[in-house]
Amino acid sequence: MKNIPIIDAHHHFWDLSLKKHPWLNANSQIPFRYGDYSSICKNFLISDYKEISKNHNIVKTVHMETEWDPKDPVGETKWLHKLYDETGFPNAIVGQAWFDRQDIDAVLSGHMRYPLIRSIRHKPRISLTHDIQNLNPKGTLNDPVFRQGYSLLKKYHLHYDLQIPWWHLPDATKLAKDFPDTIIILNHTGLPSDRSKDGLNNWKSNMKQFSEQPNTALKISGICVPNKKWNSNLNKNIIKESIDIFGYQRCMFASNFPVDGVISTFDEIFNGFKEIVSSMKDYEIKSLFHDNAIKYYNPK
């Protein structure tokens, strides 16, 4: 399995000299699920990615939007195309757009001028814990303005990359039902940070409900447990249950680097993935590491 071809389905590049990422300030950090993230407040470009991934056969990558300055969401996509022209990476892009903004149609149209765009991420408003669910709908998956903007994804043949904790998956399930022509790719495994028995049972139940919608898929990445280093023993059951729930045909492995560098090395994460699925059939393993990313993102 050492030389298995890998498409990293979720990673980031940033150049802080562009001053487009105010959140990447070690001295003024925003609340973050891994805690202190000062270690990643520095440039991360293709040379950095190649160095940390050199022990793996990375053939293509999918770039995830990086909370670039929202006043210029298409600017990131334009910048990434310059990187692709210079380096051959990244090979597909998930762009930033805000479905509840008045300019959503223009932003989506702007992204579509660039041939690597495949999907959009808008992080909806969420509750911070599973026991507080009475949110004002503004900015959530239930917001009529959000849903109106979201409906435009069909027009542009774009997917939706969704990042929410598992307790919002019932709303995501409804979104998938109401817009069956748009594929929703759930990021970071539904954020199963609560590893208590009740937490895992609730995560699993909501994941199953969401997976029953045929227009859903899953990225196994960003498996966050605050203040704990990534290791196979900690994450093996999460990964195996995720694959059982969605099926190997709808799951993709991804690094979430450099963000997950806060809690692990690239080798630890991908060697862990390889170890955990080593007993699966060869074609199933290749689907998880490579083929499903082709299916969902069609990287160039």
Secondary structure, DSSP 8 states (H G I E B T S, - for coil): -TT--EEEEEE--B-GGG---TT--TTS----TTS--GGG-S-B-HHHHHHHTTTS-EEEEEEE-----TTSHHHHHHHHHHHHHHHS--SEEEEE--TTSTTHHHHHHHHTTSTTEEEEE------SSTT-----STTSTT-HHHHHHHTHHHHHT-EEEE---GGGHHHHHHHHHH-TTS-EEEGGGG-----SHHHHHHHHHHHHHHHTSTTEEEEE-----TT----HHHHHHHHHHHHHHH-GGGEEE---TTGGGGT--HHHHHHHHHHHTTTS-HHHHHIIIIIHHHHHH---
